[in-house]
């Protein structure tokens, strides 16, 4: 019996272990799945970067508004906007008279803000292109009292009537392009007595600016002449400008507290 078992074992074929690799089809499927996963990751990362840029821009605009208030308390006037050639300094044609009150840039060099680009302009959170420079507009009301040394105090708080308008849409605006009479359509005004406006033309600075709403905020592609009315519409594919404005009450509050008014 033992001999038979030995003979049977000797005659049995040896067991073999087969190792099978991936086929080309299987490799192709794996690579396809990996590509889908990577593509799904890239979109959220892009969205996260947009959120960061938006948040950074909001902080930059708030910083600019605070700097304007500080400048007003120290100098008893607000600065004029910078021009495209003034290297971040305010641009005046004569004392108190701004060269481009509704279509200029934040005078970062005059305000002492940093960081700035090589030409002295403050940039928004979207990048380093000239189109990403923070923009600034100032009222010309009361014969430029807000930009004239001691002009606000001489005019008197009750007589001061800043006239920049902030609309929630550009549709139906009256007299667009007229610096003195452009007016928000009925029931669209967010403010009608703003002293100053600071804004960014947003991510689409290289391609946008001609839509119904963005067209009213001076930008490289605006077809409406700069005027006293600005648009702060809901964020969306056709509008990505970001805007803050300085109200009359906020300015007067700070200047009274600093002893600059009345």
Number of C-alpha atoms within 10 A of each C-alpha: 6 7 8 9 10 11 11 11 11 10 9 9 8 8 6 6 6 6 5 6 7 8 8 9 9 11 11 12 11 12 12 12 12 12 12 11 11 11 11 11 11 11 11 11 11 11 11 12 13 15 12 14 18 21 12 15 22 19 14 20 27 17 13 24 20 13 16 23 21 18 17 22 21 13 15 21 24 26 28 30 29 30 22 16 9 17 19 27 24 22 26 19 9 9 11 21 19 25 17 21 27 27 21 26 29 32 28 26 20 18 17 14 17 12 12 17 16 10 14 22 27 27 25 28 23 22 13 14 12 15 20 21 27 27 29 28 30 29 28 24 17 15 13 20 24 29 26 21 18 15 19 23 17 14 15 12 13 7 10 18 18 21 24 29 24 26 24 18 21 25 14 13 17 15 14 21 18 15 18 16 14 20 27 27 15 10 8 18 18 16 17 18 19 24 24 29 25 23 28 29 26 25 21 16 20 14 9 21 25 19 14 14 22 25 22 28 31 24 21 15 16 16 15 16 15 24 24 30 30 32 26 23 20 14 10 8 8 16 23 22 24 22 24 18 22 19 18 17 12 13 19 19 12 16 21 12 11 13 9 18 18 14
